[in-house]
Amino acid sequence: MIAYLGLALGFLRCAMGVFVGYASPDMESRVALSRRYFGSFTSGQAIDQGMKFIVIAVALGVLCEISARKSKAGE
């Protein structure tokens, strides 16, 4: 459940970063929007953070699946 939530939040952060990057007309507005909505300096940093969320969520999901299969095999 936590892995799915992290995956969804990572995709949302990446999508919002791409939207801010393409929707704003100039660099000053990109920086202002990024600081306002992401707390980062650029939309690229927000996309990087979203990708980190996705990688961590996938790794957590894989570890949980391995753990569940090992516990079922031990019963």
PASEBA-1860 file (N, C-alpha, C; in nm, 3 decimals):
! residues 75
1> MIAYLGLA> 0.081/-0.119/0.000/0.000/0.000/0.000/0.087/0.126/0.000 ~ 0.190/0.127/0.081/0.279/0.243/0.088/0.356/0.258/-0.043 ~ 0.392/0.144/-0.103/0.464/0.150/-0.230/0.376/0.210/-0.340 ~ 0.249/0.175/-0.341/0.157/0.232/-0.441/0.139/0.382/-0.419 ~ 0.130/0.423/-0.295/0.116/0.565/-0.264/0.241/0.642/-0.307 ~ 0.359/0.587/-0.279/0.483/0.651/-0.323/0.494/0.659/-0.474 ~ 0.447/0.554/-0.541/0.450/0.553/-0.687/0.357/0.661/-0.744 ~ 0.238/0.670/-0.687/0.143/0.771/-0.733/0.195/0.912/-0.708
9> LGFLRCAM> 0.252/0.935/-0.591/0.305/1.068/-0.560/0.425/1.103/-0.648 ~ 0.507/1.003/-0.680/0.619/1.027/-0.769/0.575/1.065/-0.909 ~ 0.474/0.993/-0.961/0.422/1.026/-1.094/0.355/1.164/-1.094 ~ 0.285/1.195/-0.987/0.220/1.325/-0.977/0.323/1.438/-0.975 ~ 0.429/1.420/-0.899/0.533/1.523/-0.890/0.604/1.540/-1.024 ~ 0.631/1.430/-1.093/0.694/1.440/-1.225/0.602/1.510/-1.324 ~ 0.475/1.473/-1.323/0.380/1.535/-1.416/0.364/1.684/-1.389 ~ 0.359/1.721/-1.262/0.347/1.863/-1.228/0.473/1.939/-1.267
17> GVFVGYAS> 0.590/1.875/-1.251/0.714/1.940/-1.291/0.720/1.965/-1.440 ~ 0.676/1.866/-1.518/0.673/1.883/-1.664/0.572/1.991/-1.702 ~ 0.457/1.991/-1.636/0.356/2.092/-1.666/0.408/2.233/-1.638 ~ 0.471/2.252/-1.524/0.525/2.383/-1.490/0.635/2.422/-1.588 ~ 0.715/2.324/-1.630/0.822/2.354/-1.725/0.772/2.398/-1.861 ~ 0.662/2.340/-1.906/0.609/2.375/-2.038/0.505/2.486/-2.035 ~ 0.433/2.502/-1.925/0.323/2.597/-1.921/0.367/2.741/-1.894 ~ 0.481/2.759/-1.831/0.523/2.895/-1.798/0.601/2.956/-1.915
25> PDMESRVA> 0.575/3.082/-1.944/0.633/3.143/-2.063/0.781/3.182/-2.051 ~ 0.827/3.215/-1.931/0.967/3.257/-1.918/1.030/3.195/-1.793 ~ 1.160/3.214/-1.779/1.235/3.149/-1.672/1.196/3.202/-1.533 ~ 1.169/3.331/-1.524/1.134/3.386/-1.393/1.003/3.326/-1.340 ~ 0.907/3.309/-1.428/0.780/3.250/-1.383/0.797/3.102/-1.350 ~ 0.885/3.032/-1.422/0.913/2.892/-1.389/0.972/2.880/-1.250 ~ 1.068/2.966/-1.220/1.132/2.963/-1.088/1.030/2.998/-0.980 ~ 0.946/3.097/-1.005/0.846/3.137/-0.906/0.745/3.025/-0.882
33> LSRRYFGS> 0.697/2.962/-0.989/0.602/2.852/-0.974/0.665/2.731/-0.906 ~ 0.789/2.702/-0.940/0.858/2.588/-0.878/0.878/2.610/-0.730 ~ 0.916/2.731/-0.693/0.933/2.760/-0.550/0.799/2.756/-0.476 ~ 0.695/2.801/-0.542/0.563/2.806/-0.478/0.504/2.667/-0.459 ~ 0.508/2.583/-0.562/0.439/2.455/-0.556/0.527/2.337/-0.516 ~ 0.657/2.345/-0.539/0.745/2.231/-0.511/0.842/2.254/-0.396 ~ 0.876/2.377/-0.370/0.978/2.404/-0.270/1.118/2.381/-0.324 ~ 1.130/2.371/-0.455/1.261/2.354/-0.518/1.286/2.473/-0.611
41> FTSGQAID> 1.410/2.484/-0.655/1.448/2.602/-0.734/1.396/2.594/-0.877 ~ 1.399/2.475/-0.937/1.354/2.460/-1.075/1.256/2.344/-1.086 ~ 1.188/2.339/-1.199/1.096/2.228/-1.222/1.176/2.099/-1.249 ~ 1.297/2.112/-1.297/1.382/1.994/-1.318/1.415/1.924/-1.187 ~ 1.438/2.001/-1.083/1.463/1.940/-0.951/1.339/1.867/-0.901 ~ 1.221/1.921/-0.927/1.097/1.854/-0.887/1.081/1.723/-0.964 ~ 1.117/1.722/-1.091/1.109/1.598/-1.170/1.208/1.496/-1.116 ~ 1.328/1.540/-1.082/1.427/1.449/-1.024/1.378/1.389/-0.893
49> QGMKFIVI> 1.317/1.471/-0.808/1.264/1.420/-0.682/1.150/1.322/-0.706 ~ 1.068/1.348/-0.806/0.960/1.254/-0.840/1.015/1.121/-0.888 ~ 1.122/1.126/-0.967/1.184/1.001/-1.013/1.243/0.923/-0.896 ~ 1.299/0.993/-0.799/1.350/0.925/-0.679/1.238/0.857/-0.603 ~ 1.123/0.924/-0.592/1.006/0.864/-0.528/0.967/0.736/-0.601 ~ 0.966/0.739/-0.733/0.925/0.624/-0.812/1.021/0.508/-0.792 ~ 1.151/0.534/-0.796/1.251/0.427/-0.779/1.241/0.366/-0.640 ~ 1.228/0.448/-0.538/1.216/0.397/-0.401/1.088/0.317/-0.384
57> AVALGVLC> 0.978/0.363/-0.444/0.851/0.291/-0.432/0.859/0.155/-0.501 ~ 0.923/0.149/-0.617/0.938/0.020/-0.686/1.025/-0.074/-0.605 ~ 1.134/-0.024/-0.550/1.221/-0.109/-0.468/1.148/-0.159/-0.344 ~ 1.070/-0.072/-0.280/0.994/-0.113/-0.163/0.889/-0.218/-0.200 ~ 0.823/-0.200/-0.312/0.725/-0.298/-0.358/0.787/-0.434/-0.386 ~ 0.903/-0.434/-0.449/0.973/-0.561/-0.478/1.013/-0.629/-0.348 ~ 1.066/-0.554/-0.253/1.104/-0.613/-0.126/0.985/-0.670/-0.051 ~ 0.872/-0.602/-0.057/0.751/-0.653/0.009/0.701/-0.781/-0.058
65> EISARKSK> 0.709/-0.788/-0.189/0.668/-0.910/-0.260/0.760/-1.027/-0.225 ~ 0.889/-1.001/-0.218/0.983/-1.107/-0.181/0.955/-1.156/-0.039 ~ 0.930/-1.063/0.052/0.901/-1.097/0.189/0.772/-1.178/0.200 ~ 0.670/-1.140/0.127/0.543/-1.212/0.131/0.559/-1.354/0.076 ~ 0.633/-1.371/-0.030/0.652/-1.505/-0.086/0.735/-1.594/0.005 ~ 0.835/-1.535/0.072/0.916/-1.615/0.165/0.834/-1.658/0.286 ~ 0.747/-1.569/0.333/0.667/-1.607/0.451/0.563/-1.713/0.413 ~ 0.509/-1.709/0.291/0.415/-1.813/0.247/0.485/-1.947/0.228
73> AGE> 0.611/-1.943/0.182/0.684/-2.068/0.159/0.723/-2.133/0.293 ~ 0.738/-2.054/0.398/0.777/-2.105/0.528/0.662/-2.164/0.608 ~ 0.542/-2.142/0.568/0.426/-2.193/0.644/0.406/-2.339/0.629
END
